Amino acid sequence: MNQDSLHKNLLVSHLYHETDEGEAALINRLIADNWDIKEEFEALQNTKNILNKAQQSKPKRSSIELIMQYNNRTKELEPLI
């Protein structure tokens, strides 16, 4: 895993409160001291908020039925594949 991936994973873990006290304190200090990290963390927060709002809407019943019909058709075809 490269440095950038590790950095983003740590920010995401902090966003979801999955860091211990020491890590959280360090990340909070980095966010306060580094404008780029602060912007990145705020972008992650905004994305999380948007995703949370999107998850609140439910799919239409007709959409679910179409997906289930497709699923049933594919199961019928599995032995042919």
N, C-alpha and C positions, 0 to 999 in steps of 0.2 A: 504494500500500500504506500502510495507516495505521500509526500508532506501535505499537499493540498487536500487530498482525500481525508487524511487524518484530521486536519484542521476543521474541515466541514463536518465530519462525524462528531467531533467534540462539541461544535456549536449546536448541532442538532440534538445531541444528548443533553446539553444544557437547556435548550429550549423546552424539552420534554421533562425536565427536572430529573434526569437520570444520572446526574453527577453527584459525587459526595461533596461534603462541605468544603474541603480543600480545593478540589477542582472548580467548584462553583465560585469560590472567592478569587481564584486565579483568572478564570474566564471573565468574571465581572470587572476585574482590574484591567484585563486586556481590552475589553470593550470600552471602558472609560478612557484608556490611554491611546488607543489606536483607532483613528477615524475609519480606516478601511474595514477593520473587523466589526466596528459598530454598524457600519452600513450593511455589511453582509448579514449580521445578526438581525437587523431590522427587516431586511428583505425576507429572511427565513420566517420571522414572526408574521409578516404580512401574508406570506404564502400559507402558513399554517391557519391563519384566520380565514382566508379565502376557502381553503379546503374544508374547514369546519362548517362554514356556511353552506357549501355545496353538498355536504353530506346530510344536511338537514332536509333537503328536498328529496322526495320519494319518486321513484320511477312510476310511470303510468302502468296500470294493470295490463294494457294491451302490449306494452313493451316486454313485460315479464312473460306473457303468454307466447310471444314470438320467439323469445330466447329459449323457452322450454320446448317449443315445437322443433326448433333447430337442434337442440340438444338430443331430443328423441330421435330425429332423423339421423344424426351422426352416429348415435349408438347402434342403430340398425345397420349402418354401413361399416362399422368397425371390423367385422369378420372378413370383409372384402379387401381391406387395406393391408 
